[in-house]
């Protein structure tokens, strides 16, 4: 006799996601026993070892899995934790690259470091605004694009999630390498400035990096005055280190807020349905 254990988790080292099922051999074990099967494999992305114990409780007819090496989807913060882990490992991949070196490669890595930061910031705000009603309201009230929007009762009855839809439309339109927009988000949602989290000097350095990246992407590596941006190995590595520090500082600050997510109201629209 077999029982299927469905799983969804991310590698705790790199954030690579795995979705599938594992078959536990139940056999003739006594009904009061919990059957455990041990599985071990290496992550496809980072090659780190992942040890998982798949369990089946015959008495409760319940299955689960445990591992110290993963980020489990059972964790309320799974999506956010996976994004953070993936961001840091993506930067590490750029830093550890041992292939051919050239100005082109350095420019690509310089630019992609900012993309990694943008993705992390986007995931951060989408996660907390969509999964915490207070964050949702703070964003709605602080956004100059949304706070004065009005809808008729008929519009609401046709689409009860209209506020949520509009909020996510706005989030999808934000350019997360615009530090003024990012600062407004931190002030509106978390009531703290970006400077307070990463430091005024680091904010200035980050702004300069973003402006240089704009030249690399949109002006083929030249400034508006025609000066060429030379991206050396040390420049590329310095940028990766700075972005890594920024992401860690933001993560540590947001984590320190200890924002509580109610699993029964994990999506804002469910909460709104109950009030």
PATOR-897830 format. One record per residue: residue number from 1; x, y, z of N, C-alpha, C in turn. Coordinates in pm, 1 decimal. Layout:
<sites>
  seq      n.px      n.py      n.pz     ca.px     ca.py     ca.pz      c.px      c.py      c.pz
  NUM         X         Y         Z         X         Y         Z         X         Y         Z
...
</sites>
This chain:
<sites>
  seq      n.px      n.py      n.pz     ca.px     ca.py     ca.pz      c.px      c.py      c.pz
    1      84.2    -119.8       0.0       0.0       0.0       0.0      87.9     125.0       0.0
    2      46.6     225.2     -76.6     124.4     347.3     -89.1      39.5     470.2     -56.4
    3     104.4     571.9      -2.8      40.1     700.7      20.8     125.7     808.6     -45.4
    4      60.2     906.9    -105.6     130.7    1013.7    -176.9     143.3    1137.1     -88.1
    5     264.8    1188.7     -76.8     289.8    1312.8      -3.2     321.3    1422.2    -105.4
    6     232.9    1517.8    -119.3     258.0    1630.9    -209.1     352.2    1729.2    -142.3
    7     442.3    1787.0    -219.0     536.1    1882.6    -160.0     554.6    2005.2    -248.9
    8     588.6    2112.2    -183.1     625.3    2237.6    -249.9     719.8    2309.4    -155.0
    9     843.0    2327.6    -198.1     941.3    2393.2    -112.7    1049.1    2457.5    -199.1
   10    1132.6    2537.4    -135.2    1245.7    2598.3    -203.7    1373.7    2559.5    -132.0
   11    1480.1    2545.6    -206.5    1610.6    2517.2    -146.6    1647.1    2629.9     -51.7
   12    1688.4    2593.9      68.8    1720.8    2695.1     168.5    1847.3    2771.9     138.1
   13    1926.4    2722.3      42.6    2052.2    2789.2       8.7    2039.1    2885.0    -109.4
   14    1956.9    2847.3    -209.6    1949.6    2929.3    -331.2    1809.8    2974.9    -369.8
   15    1705.8    2915.7    -309.0    1569.5    2957.6    -340.2    1505.9    2884.1    -456.4
   16    1576.7    2787.2    -515.7    1519.6    2709.0    -625.6    1395.6    2634.8    -576.1
   17    1284.4    2648.4    -649.8    1157.8    2590.0    -605.7    1138.4    2449.8    -663.1
   18    1080.3    2363.1    -579.1    1049.4    2225.9    -619.1     904.2    2194.9    -584.6
   19     831.5    2142.2    -682.8     691.5    2104.4    -664.2     673.6    1963.2    -718.5
   20     609.7    1876.2    -640.1     588.0    1740.3    -686.9     524.2    1652.9    -581.2
   21     550.7    1525.2    -587.0     495.2    1432.9    -487.8     595.1    1321.7    -460.3
   22     580.6    1261.9    -342.3     667.4    1152.2    -300.0     577.5    1039.4    -250.3
   23     610.0     917.8    -289.3     528.5     801.9    -250.2     587.8     734.2    -128.1
   24     507.6     725.0     -22.3     549.6     658.3     101.4     491.7     517.0     103.4
   25     578.2     420.5     123.8     534.1     281.1     134.2     475.4     256.6     273.5
   26     344.5     238.8     280.5     276.3     219.4     408.9     279.9      73.5     451.5
   27     253.9     -14.9     358.5     259.7    -158.7     386.6     166.5    -202.4     498.5
   28     218.8    -287.8     586.4     136.7    -343.0     695.1     175.4    -284.9     829.8
   29     228.7    -161.5     830.6     264.9     -99.0     956.9     140.9     -86.3    1045.5
   30     157.5    -100.0    1178.3      44.5     -81.1    1270.9     -16.6      58.1    1253.0
   31    -145.8      69.6    1278.6    -217.4     194.0    1253.3    -167.5     309.2    1339.4
   32    -108.3     277.8    1456.0     -64.9     384.7    1546.1      75.6     436.7    1511.9
   33     142.8     375.6    1416.1     277.4     418.1    1382.9     278.6     529.1    1277.3
   34     379.7     616.6    1286.9     403.5     718.1    1185.3     516.2     667.4    1096.4
   35     484.6     646.9     970.8     583.8     594.4     877.6     670.7     708.6     826.9
   36     801.1     689.4     830.6     893.8     791.2     784.3     984.1     735.2     674.7
   37     994.0     809.1     565.7    1086.0     775.1     457.8    1185.8     888.2     440.1
   38    1313.6     854.3     436.0    1417.8     955.7     420.6    1458.9     965.3     273.3
   39    1463.6    1088.6     222.4    1507.6    1111.0      84.7    1617.5    1216.2      84.3
   40    1717.3    1193.5       2.1    1829.9    1287.1      -5.1    1866.0    1311.2    -150.7
   41    1889.2    1438.5    -182.6    1926.3    1472.6    -319.3    2003.3    1603.0    -317.8
   42    2062.5    1637.1    -431.0    2133.0    1764.3    -443.4    2049.7    1862.7    -523.5
   43    2052.5    1988.5    -481.9    1977.6    2092.4    -551.3    2030.2    2106.7    -694.6
   44    1938.5    2119.2    -788.9    1976.5    2131.6    -929.8    2051.4    2261.6    -957.8
   45    2025.9    2361.3    -877.1    2086.6    2492.4    -902.8    2219.7    2511.3    -831.2
   46    2220.6    2485.9    -701.2    2340.1    2517.3    -622.6    2417.0    2393.2    -576.8
   47    2360.8    2274.7    -603.2    2424.1    2146.1    -568.8    2432.9    2118.8    -419.6
   48    2370.6    2202.4    -336.5    2373.0    2175.1    -193.4    2282.9    2055.0    -162.5
   49    2317.7    1980.8     -58.1    2244.3    1860.2     -23.0    2112.4    1895.7      45.2
   50    2007.2    1829.5       4.5    1875.2    1848.1      64.5    1828.2    1714.3     120.3
   51    1817.2    1707.1     251.7    1766.8    1587.0     318.9    1623.6    1613.8     365.9
   52    1533.4    1528.0     327.7    1392.8    1544.2     364.3    1338.9    1414.2     422.9
   53    1259.2    1427.0     527.9    1187.6    1312.6     583.6    1040.1    1328.4     548.2
   54     989.3    1234.4     467.3     847.6    1232.5     432.9     776.4    1141.4     532.9
   55     667.0    1191.4     590.8     599.6    1116.2     696.7     451.7    1092.4     663.2
   56     403.0     978.6     708.1     260.4     949.5     695.2     208.6     895.6     827.2
   57     109.9     964.3     882.7      47.7     925.6    1008.9     -78.0     844.5     975.5
   58     -71.6     713.2     995.5    -184.1     627.2     957.1    -308.5     656.7    1040.2
   59    -290.0     682.3    1167.5    -405.2     705.5    1255.0    -480.8     832.1    1215.3
   60    -404.4     935.9    1181.2    -467.1    1063.8    1144.1    -489.7    1075.3     994.1
   61    -438.9     977.4     918.3    -447.3     980.8     772.0    -393.0    1113.4     719.0
   62    -278.0    1151.6     773.4    -219.5    1282.3     738.4     -73.3    1263.7     700.8
   63     -31.1    1335.5     598.6     107.8    1328.3     554.3     173.0    1465.5     559.3
   64     304.5    1466.6     578.2     379.1    1591.7     573.9     526.0    1560.7     548.1
   65     608.6    1663.5     549.0     752.2    1643.8     527.9     827.6    1750.3     606.3
   66     947.0    1716.2     649.8    1027.6    1808.9     728.7    1172.0    1804.5     678.7
   67    1239.1    1918.8     688.9    1379.8    1925.9     649.7    1438.9    2057.4     699.1
   68    1562.5    2054.2     749.2    1629.3    2177.2     789.6    1691.3    2250.0     670.6
   69    1684.2    2188.4     552.6    1754.0    2240.7     435.5    1664.5    2317.4     339.1
   70    1537.9    2336.2     374.8    1443.9    2396.2     279.7    1367.4    2513.0     340.6
   71    1304.8    2589.9     250.6    1203.3    2688.0     288.4    1070.8    2623.2     249.8
   72     989.3    2589.0     348.6     866.1    2514.9     322.1     752.3    2608.1     281.9
   73     669.3    2560.4     189.9     552.1    2638.4     149.1     448.3    2646.1     260.1
   74     465.5    2563.9     365.7     375.9    2570.6     480.4     404.0    2695.2     565.3
   75     518.4    2755.2     545.6     554.5    2878.7     615.1     475.4    2993.6     554.2
   76     408.3    3072.0     637.6     327.5    3182.9     588.2     410.0    3282.2     506.4
   77     538.6    3293.6     536.6     626.8    3388.0     467.6     703.5    3321.9     352.7
   78     655.1    3207.8     307.2     726.6    3129.2     206.6     766.5    3211.4      83.7
   79     670.8    3281.1      24.5     696.6    3355.4     -99.4     803.7    3461.8     -78.1
   80     792.9    3532.1      33.5     889.9    3637.8      62.9    1027.6    3580.7      95.9
   81    1031.0    3475.5     176.4    1158.7    3413.4     212.7    1228.7    3354.4      90.3
   82    1150.6    3293.9       2.1    1206.9    3237.1    -120.4    1267.8    3347.4    -207.4
   83    1200.0    3459.9    -216.5    1250.0    3572.5    -295.9    1380.9    3626.1    -240.2
   84    1388.3    3639.1    -108.0    1509.7    3689.5     -43.1    1626.7    3593.9     -65.8
   85    1602.3    3465.8     -43.5    1706.7    3364.9     -61.6    1754.9    3362.7    -206.4
   86    1661.5    3371.6    -299.9    1695.9    3371.0    -442.0    1777.1    3494.7    -479.6
   87    1741.7    3610.3    -424.2    1813.1    3734.2    -455.1    1959.2    3725.5    -412.2
   88    1982.1    3680.4    -289.7    2119.7    3672.3    -239.2    2201.5    3570.5    -318.1
   89    2140.0    3457.5    -351.4    2215.8    3356.9    -425.7    2241.9    3402.9    -569.0
   90    2148.5    3475.7    -627.5    2168.5    3528.3    -762.7    2288.2    3622.8    -766.3
   91    2302.2    3704.2    -663.0    2418.7    3792.4    -653.1    2546.8    3710.8    -636.0
   92    2537.4    3604.4    -557.6    2654.0    3517.3    -537.6    2695.5    3452.2    -669.1
   93    2598.0    3414.0    -751.0    2629.3    3355.3    -881.4    2707.8    3453.8    -967.9
   94    2667.8    3580.3    -963.4    2740.1    3682.2   -1040.1    2881.2    3700.9    -986.1
   95    2892.5    3700.6    -854.0    3022.7    3721.8    -790.3    3118.4    3604.7    -814.4
   96    3064.0    3481.5    -817.3    3147.1    3361.9    -828.7    3173.6    3318.6    -972.3
   97    3121.2    3392.8   -1066.7    3135.4    3355.7   -1208.3    3281.8    3339.2   -1245.9
   98    3313.3    3226.2   -1309.1    3452.4    3196.9   -1344.0    3472.6    3179.5   -1493.9
   99    3375.1    3222.7   -1572.6    3386.9    3211.0   -1717.3    3473.5    3321.2   -1775.7
  100    3467.2    3336.8   -1907.4    3546.5    3440.7   -1974.6    3514.4    3580.4   -1919.8
  101    3617.5    3660.4   -1902.4    3602.0    3796.6   -1850.5    3612.0    3896.1   -1965.9
  102    3525.3    3994.6   -1966.3    3530.3    4100.3   -2067.3    3451.8    4219.1   -2015.7
  103    3469.0    4333.1   -2079.0    3393.9    4452.3   -2040.4    3244.4    4428.6   -2056.4
  104    3207.6    4355.3   -2161.1    3066.5    4325.7   -2184.3    3007.6    4245.3   -2069.1
  105    3077.9    4140.7   -2026.5    3030.9    4057.6   -1915.2    3017.4    4142.1   -1788.2
  106    3116.4    4224.9   -1761.1    3112.2    4308.8   -1640.9    2995.3    4406.4   -1645.6
  107    2970.5    4462.6   -1762.4    2857.2    4555.1   -1777.6    2724.5    4483.5   -1756.1
  108    2713.5    4361.6   -1809.1    2590.7    4283.2   -1792.2    2567.2    4251.1   -1644.6
  109    2674.3    4210.7   -1574.6    2661.5    4175.1   -1433.9    2629.8    4298.7   -1349.1
  110    2692.9    4410.2   -1381.9    2664.0    4537.6   -1314.4    2514.8    4568.0   -1326.2
  111    2463.8    4560.8   -1449.0    2323.3    4594.6   -1473.7    2228.8    4495.3   -1407.9
  112    2263.8    4366.8   -1415.2    2174.5    4263.8   -1361.7    2165.9    4270.8   -1208.9
  113    2269.3    4321.2   -1143.9    2264.7    4338.0    -998.6    2148.5    4428.1    -958.7
  114    2125.8    4533.8   -1035.1    2013.9    4624.4   -1007.8    1881.5    4554.4   -1035.0
  115    1877.2    4472.1   -1139.1    1755.4    4396.8   -1169.1    1718.5    4304.3   -1053.6
  116    1818.8    4241.7    -993.3    1794.8    4154.6    -877.3    1736.0    4234.8    -762.3
  117    1789.3    4354.4    -737.7    1735.3    4440.8    -632.6    1591.9    4480.2    -664.7
  118    1565.3    4517.8    -788.1    1429.7    4557.1    -828.8    1329.9    4443.7    -804.4
  119    1369.7    4323.3    -843.0    1281.0    4207.4    -826.3    1251.6    4182.5    -679.2
  120    1354.3    4191.8    -596.7    1335.2    4171.1    -452.8    1240.5    4275.4    -395.1
  121    1259.8    4402.6    -430.0    1174.0    4509.2    -378.6    1029.9    4490.3    -424.5
  122    1012.6    4452.2    -549.5     878.3    4426.9    -602.1     811.1    4314.3    -525.3
  123     883.1    4203.5    -505.8     827.6    4089.9    -431.8     793.8    4129.0    -288.2
  124     880.4    4208.8    -226.8     859.8    4250.3     -87.4     727.6    4325.2     -72.1
  125     709.5    4429.8    -151.4     589.4    4512.3    -134.7     462.8    4440.6    -179.5
  126     470.9    4362.3    -285.6     353.2    4287.3    -329.1     312.1    4186.2    -222.2
  127     410.7    4123.1    -159.2     379.3    4022.9     -57.7     308.1    4085.0      62.2
  128     367.8    4188.2     121.6     310.0    4242.7     243.9     181.8    4321.2     218.2
  129     173.0    4389.5     106.6      50.3    4464.2      76.0     -64.8    4368.9      46.8
  130     -36.0    4254.0     -13.5    -140.9    4157.2     -45.2    -173.5    4063.1      69.3
  131     -89.2    4058.9     171.6    -109.1    3960.4     277.5    -124.0    4018.7     417.2
  132    -129.5    4150.1     425.6    -152.8    4214.4     554.0    -245.3    4332.3     530.7
  133    -362.3    4330.4     594.8    -464.7    4430.4     565.4    -419.3    4570.8     602.1
  134    -340.9    4585.1     710.0    -292.7    4717.1     749.3    -195.9    4772.5     644.9
  135    -107.2    4689.5     594.2     -15.5    4732.4     487.8     -93.6    4770.2     362.4
  136    -196.9    4692.3     332.3    -283.5    4719.6     217.6    -347.6    4857.9     229.6
  137    -405.1    4886.7     347.1    -471.3    5015.8     367.5    -371.9    5131.4     365.0
  138    -254.9    5111.9     424.3    -153.9    5217.3     426.2    -108.3    5252.0     285.0
  139     -93.0    5148.5     202.8     -54.7    5175.2      64.3    -165.5    5248.2      -9.0
  140    -287.6    5204.4      11.8    -403.2    5265.8     -54.1    -416.8    5412.9     -14.8
  141    -396.6    5440.9     112.4    -412.9    5577.6     162.9    -295.8    5669.0     128.9
  142    -177.6    5612.5     107.2     -59.4    5695.0      82.0     -27.5    5712.0     -66.2
  143     -88.1    5629.3    -150.7     -60.7    5637.3    -293.9    -135.6    5753.3    -357.4
  144     -62.1    5845.2    -417.9    -127.8    5960.0    -482.7    -208.6    5916.5    -604.8
  145    -180.4    5798.1    -655.9    -254.5    5747.5    -770.4    -385.8    5680.6    -730.2
  146    -398.0    5640.7    -603.0    -513.3    5561.6    -561.8    -600.6    5625.9    -455.3
  147    -542.4    5709.3    -369.7    -614.3    5752.6    -249.3    -741.4    5832.2    -277.9
  148    -750.6    5893.9    -393.3    -870.3    5974.2    -423.5    -963.7    5907.6    -524.0
  149    -934.6    5782.7    -559.8   -1022.0    5713.4    -654.2   -1153.9    5678.2    -586.8
  150   -1262.3    5688.5    -662.4   -1396.3    5659.3    -608.7   -1468.6    5564.4    -703.3
  151   -1548.6    5477.2    -643.5   -1623.0    5379.2    -722.2   -1767.5    5375.9    -675.1
  152   -1855.9    5349.9    -768.4   -1997.9    5344.0    -733.6   -2028.8    5210.2    -666.9
  153   -2142.7    5206.5    -599.2   -2185.3    5082.7    -535.2   -2205.1    4973.4    -639.9
  154   -2254.9    5010.8    -756.1   -2276.5    4913.9    -863.8   -2143.5    4853.9    -909.9
  155   -2041.1    4937.8    -920.8   -1908.9    4888.4    -961.1   -1854.1    4789.9    -857.7
  156   -1876.4    4822.9    -730.5   -1828.7    4734.0    -625.3   -1902.9    4600.8    -627.6
  157   -2034.7    4603.7    -649.6   -2113.3    4481.0    -651.7   -2074.5    4393.0    -770.6
  158   -2039.4    4456.4    -881.5   -1995.4    4379.3    -998.0   -1857.6    4317.6    -973.4
  159   -1774.7    4386.8    -896.0   -1638.4    4338.5    -870.6   -1597.4    4374.9    -727.9
  160   -1631.1    4290.6    -629.1   -1598.2    4319.5    -489.0   -1448.1    4334.1    -462.3
  161   -1365.1    4280.4    -551.0   -1220.8    4291.4    -531.1   -1160.2    4407.1    -609.5
  162   -1242.8    4506.4    -642.8   -1195.3    4616.8    -726.4   -1078.8    4692.0    -661.7
  163   -1084.3    4711.5    -528.4    -975.5    4782.8    -460.1    -845.9    4703.1    -469.7
  164    -854.7    4572.6    -449.1    -737.5    4486.7    -458.2    -680.6    4486.9    -599.8
  165    -769.9    4482.3    -698.4    -724.9    4483.1    -838.0    -650.8    4612.3    -870.5
  166    -705.0    4723.7    -824.7    -642.8    4853.1    -853.5    -507.7    4865.7    -783.3
  167    -499.9    4814.5    -661.8    -373.8    4819.4    -587.4    -266.2    4740.9    -661.4
  168    -300.8    4621.8    -709.0    -201.2    4539.9    -777.4    -167.7    4593.6    -916.2
  169    -261.4    4657.3    -980.6    -230.6    4724.1   -1107.0    -127.0    4833.0   -1083.8
  170    -144.2    4906.9    -975.5     -49.1    5012.8    -942.9      87.7    4954.7    -906.9
  171      89.0    4849.0    -826.3     216.1    4785.7    -789.7     290.6    4735.0    -912.9
  172     216.2    4681.9   -1008.3     278.8    4629.5   -1130.3     335.7    4739.7   -1218.3
  173     291.3    4863.0   -1197.8     336.7    4973.8   -1281.9     455.6    5049.8   -1221.7
  174     489.0    5019.1   -1097.3     597.2    5091.6   -1029.9     733.0    5046.6   -1082.2
  175     819.4    5143.8   -1108.1     956.8    5115.5   -1150.4    1041.7    5111.2   -1024.4
  176    1089.4    4992.6    -988.4    1154.5    4975.1    -859.0    1302.4    5013.5    -857.1
  177    1353.3    5069.2    -968.3    1485.6    5129.6    -959.5    1474.8    5281.7    -945.9
  178    1352.0    5330.2    -936.0    1329.7    5471.1    -904.3    1326.3    5484.1    -751.6
  179    1435.5    5532.0    -693.9    1446.1    5532.8    -547.9    1348.3    5627.7    -482.0
  180    1302.4    5729.2    -553.6    1199.8    5818.2    -497.5    1069.4    5741.9    -478.4
  181    1034.5    5659.6    -576.2     913.6    5576.8    -565.4     928.3    5473.8    -454.8
  182    1046.9    5413.7    -445.1    1072.1    5313.5    -341.2    1066.0    5377.4    -203.4
  183    1123.2    5496.5    -190.1    1120.4    5567.9     -62.3     976.2    5599.4     -21.3
  184     893.9    5641.0    -119.6     753.0    5670.1     -91.9     680.0    5544.7     -44.3
  185     716.2    5430.5     -99.7     654.9    5304.4     -57.0     692.4    5270.6      86.9
  186     820.0    5284.2     119.3     862.6    5254.7     256.4     794.9    5349.7     355.2
  187     784.8    5475.6     319.9     720.9    5572.8     408.2     571.8    5543.3     422.4
  188     508.5    5508.7     311.0     364.8    5485.7     314.6     325.5    5356.5     382.5
  189     396.8    5248.4     353.0     358.1    5115.2     401.9     419.4    5083.6     537.9
  190     548.7    5119.1     555.4     619.5    5081.7     678.2     654.9    5201.2     767.2
  191     618.6    5320.8     721.0     639.6    5444.1     797.6     786.8    5465.2     833.8
  192     874.5    5438.5     738.8    1018.0    5458.5     758.3    1078.2    5497.3     623.3
  193    1178.8    5583.3     625.6    1242.8    5622.9     500.5    1348.9    5521.6     460.3
  194    1378.4    5517.8     332.5    1484.1    5429.5     283.0    1617.7    5467.9     345.3
  195    1640.5    5599.1     363.6    1764.4    5646.1     426.9    1782.5    5588.1     566.3
  196    1672.3    5577.1     639.9    1678.7    5526.0     776.8    1717.1    5378.5     779.5
  197    1686.5    5307.6     672.5    1715.5    5164.0     667.7    1857.5    5136.7     620.2
  198    1898.9    5203.2     511.8    2030.3    5171.2     453.8    2133.5    5280.5     476.9
  199    2091.2    5396.2     528.3    2184.2    5506.1     552.2    2184.6    5604.8     436.2
  200    2196.8    5731.7     467.6    2192.4    5836.7     365.8    2305.9    5822.3     265.0
  201    2426.7    5792.9     313.9    2541.8    5779.4     224.5    2524.3    5660.9     129.9
  202    2475.6    5549.0     182.8    2452.7    5431.0      98.9    2342.4    5457.1      -3.4
  203    2243.2    5534.7      35.2    2136.3    5572.0     -59.0    2195.2    5651.7    -174.6
  204    2286.5    5742.6    -145.1    2350.5    5823.8    -248.3    2435.0    5737.4    -342.0
  205    2510.8    5644.1    -283.4    2593.7    5553.1    -363.5    2504.2    5468.3    -453.9
  206    2394.1    5418.4    -398.4    2301.3    5335.4    -475.1    2240.8    5414.9    -590.5
  207    2207.7    5540.2    -566.1    2152.2    5625.8    -670.9    2251.5    5641.9    -786.1
  208    2378.1    5661.3    -752.9    2481.5    5675.0    -856.1    2496.6    5546.7    -937.7
  209    2488.6    5432.7    -869.5    2498.1    5304.1    -939.1    2382.4    5287.9   -1036.7
  210    2263.3    5325.5    -993.4    2144.3    5313.8   -1079.1    2156.1    5406.2   -1200.1
  211    2209.3    5524.8   -1180.3    2228.2    5617.2   -1292.5    2331.6    5564.2   -1390.8
  212    2439.1    5504.6   -1339.2    2540.1    5444.1   -1427.0    2480.5    5326.1   -1503.3
  213    2397.0    5250.3   -1435.2    2333.2    5135.9   -1500.8    2243.5    5182.3   -1614.9
  214    2177.1    5296.8   -1596.4    2093.5    5353.0   -1702.4    2178.0    5381.7   -1826.7
  215    2296.5    5435.8   -1805.8    2386.6    5464.2   -1918.5    2433.1    5335.2   -1985.5
  216    2460.7    5234.0   -1906.0    2506.4    5106.0   -1960.4    2398.5    5040.9   -2045.9
  217    2273.6    5051.3   -2001.7    2163.3    4985.3   -2070.5    2110.4    5067.4   -2187.6
  218    2094.8    5198.5   -2167.0    2025.3    5281.9   -2265.5    2116.9    5368.4   -2351.9
  219    2243.8    5382.3   -2311.6    2335.3    5466.1   -2390.5    2461.5    5389.8   -2430.2
  220    2451.5    5258.2   -2428.7    2564.3    5172.8   -2468.4    2690.8    5205.4   -2390.4
  221    2672.8    5234.3   -2261.1    2787.4    5253.8   -2174.2    2842.2    5394.7   -2169.3
  222    2772.1    5489.9   -2230.9    2820.0    5628.1   -2230.0    2727.4    5717.1   -2147.6
  223    2787.0    5816.1   -2083.6    2707.3    5913.3   -2008.5    2641.6    6009.0   -2106.3
  224    2555.6    6095.4   -2056.2    2487.2    6191.6   -2141.7    2585.9    6289.2   -2205.9
  225    2704.2    6301.1   -2143.2    2808.8    6388.4   -2197.2    2901.5    6315.0   -2293.8
  226    2879.3    6184.6   -2311.2    2961.3    6108.3   -2403.6    3077.5    6035.9   -2339.5
  227    3091.8    6048.1   -2207.9    3200.0    5977.9   -2138.5    3167.3    5828.6   -2128.5
  228    3269.7    5745.6   -2146.5    3250.7    5600.7   -2144.2    3266.4    5548.3   -2001.5
  229    3170.2    5463.8   -1959.6    3179.2    5398.1   -1828.3    3263.0    5271.5   -1842.6
  230    3378.9    5269.5   -1779.7    3462.3    5149.9   -1779.7    3423.7    5065.4   -1657.1
  231    3381.8    4941.0   -1682.2    3340.6    4853.4   -1573.1    3445.8    4744.6   -1555.8
  232    3529.9    4761.7   -1456.3    3634.7    4663.9   -1427.8    3580.3    4553.0   -1338.3
  233    3663.0    4452.7   -1313.8    3624.4    4344.3   -1222.8    3595.9    4400.4   -1084.0
  234    3681.6    4490.3   -1036.7    3663.5    4546.8    -902.7    3536.9    4631.6    -894.7
  235    3504.2    4703.1   -1002.4    3381.2    4783.0   -1004.8    3258.7    4693.6    -998.6
  236    3261.5    4588.6   -1079.5    3150.8    4493.1   -1081.1    3132.2    4429.4    -943.9
  237    3241.3    4386.2    -883.7    3234.7    4321.6    -752.3    3186.6    4418.8    -644.4
  238    3228.6    4544.3    -653.7    3186.0    4645.5    -555.3    3035.0    4666.5    -563.6
  239    2982.0    4672.5    -684.6    2838.6    4692.1    -703.8    2760.4    4574.0    -646.5
  240    2805.7    4451.8    -674.3    2738.0    4332.4    -623.8    2735.9    4333.5    -471.1
  241    2848.3    4372.4    -409.2    2856.3    4378.1    -262.6    2760.7    4481.2    -206.0
  242    2752.5    4596.8    -269.8    2663.2    4703.7    -223.2    2517.4    4659.0    -231.6
  243    2478.5    4598.3    -343.5    2340.6    4551.5    -359.7    2309.3    4443.3    -256.8
  244    2403.7    4354.9    -232.3    2386.5    4250.8    -130.8    2362.6    4313.7       6.1
  245    2441.0    4413.2      41.3    2426.5    4481.8     170.6    2290.9    4550.6     182.1
  246    2246.7    4613.0      72.9    2117.8    4683.3      72.7    2003.2    4585.1      94.5
  247    2004.6    4474.2      21.2    1897.9    4374.7      34.2    1893.9    4317.2     175.9
  248    2012.0    4287.0     231.5    2017.4    4232.7     367.9    1964.6    4333.6     469.8
  249    2000.3    4460.3     454.1    1955.6    4563.6     548.0    1803.9    4579.4     543.7
  250    1747.7    4577.7     423.2    1602.5    4589.8     408.8    1532.5    4468.8     469.2
  251    1583.7    4350.3     439.4    1524.3    4227.5     493.4    1527.0    4228.5     646.3
  252    1641.1    4264.5     703.5    1653.6    4267.3     849.8    1555.5    4366.6     911.6
  253    1539.1    4481.5     846.9    1447.6    4581.5     903.3    1302.7    4532.7     896.3
  254    1261.5    4486.9     779.7    1122.4    4442.9     763.6    1093.2    4324.5     855.9
  255    1189.6    4233.4     869.2    1172.0    4118.8     958.8    1155.0    4165.0    1102.8
  256    1227.4    4269.9    1140.2    1220.1    4320.3    1278.2    1082.3    4378.3    1311.8
  257    1002.6    4410.4    1210.5     868.1    4464.1    1233.8     773.3    4355.3    1284.4
  258     809.9    4230.0    1261.9     730.5    4114.9    1307.4     584.6    4126.4    1263.4
  259     566.4    4152.7    1137.2     431.7    4163.1    1080.7     365.6    4025.3    1084.2
  260     247.7    4018.9    1140.7     177.8    3891.0    1158.7      84.2    3866.7    1040.5
  261      93.5    3747.3     984.6       3.7    3707.4     877.4     -90.7    3600.9     930.5
  262    -219.5    3624.4     917.6    -319.5    3527.7     960.2    -344.2    3431.9     845.1
  263    -314.3    3305.9     864.7    -328.7    3208.5     756.3    -472.1    3197.1     706.6
  264    -568.1    3228.8     792.9    -708.1    3222.6     750.3    -749.6    3346.5     672.7
  265    -665.5    3449.5     675.6    -694.6    3573.1     602.7    -571.1    3611.7     521.7
  266    -510.1    3509.1     461.3    -382.5    3530.2     395.3    -395.1    3622.9     275.8
  267    -512.4    3631.9     216.1    -534.3    3725.0     106.0    -632.0    3832.9     150.3
  268    -601.5    3952.6     112.9    -679.0    4067.2     160.0    -827.0    4053.6     126.9
  269    -859.4    4002.6       9.0   -1000.5    3996.7     -29.2   -1080.2    3903.7      61.8
  270   -1015.7    3800.2     117.4   -1085.7    3713.8     212.8   -1116.2    3789.9     340.8
  271   -1020.4    3873.2     380.3   -1042.8    3953.5     501.2   -1157.7    4050.8     477.4
  272   -1158.4    4113.0     361.0   -1263.1    4210.9     331.1   -1400.4    4145.9     325.1
  273   -1405.3    4021.0     282.1   -1533.1    3950.3     276.4   -1593.3    3927.5     413.6
  274   -1506.7    3931.8     517.9   -1554.3    3899.4     652.7   -1591.4    4022.7     733.7
  275   -1575.2    4143.2     677.7   -1606.1    4264.3     754.9   -1728.3    4336.8     699.5
</sites>
